[in-house]
Amino acid sequence: MDLEAIDVVRDAFMLMLLISAPILIVGLVVGLVVSVMQAVTQIQEQTLVFVPKIIAMVGVTIAMISWITVKMMEFSAEMFSWSPVTGS
């Protein structure tokens, strides 16, 4: 029983990482590009990084919402079909 619970938690964490990774990577890349542009132009405005990063991350989330929904529904269906008594 304990091993099945560990497997469920591991699968949930893997799904969380799979869903959030593309969004976070886009935020990282946009933040890096804006920071390089700030260094090149010598504009040191701290809040300048946040607006492009938020817009890019929201755009990626909107573009990927159908894929995210499918993954979440598959995981939910797997959890509802899993029986703690039988372990299958």
NORBELHU-V34657 format. One record per run of one state. SS is the DSSP state (h for helix, s for strand, l for the rest). FROM is the first residue (numbers start at 1). TO is the last residue. If there is no record, write none. Layout:
<<SS,FROM,TO> <SS,FROM,TO>>
This chain:
<<l,1,1> <h,2,41> <l,42,47> <h,48,81> <l,82,88>>
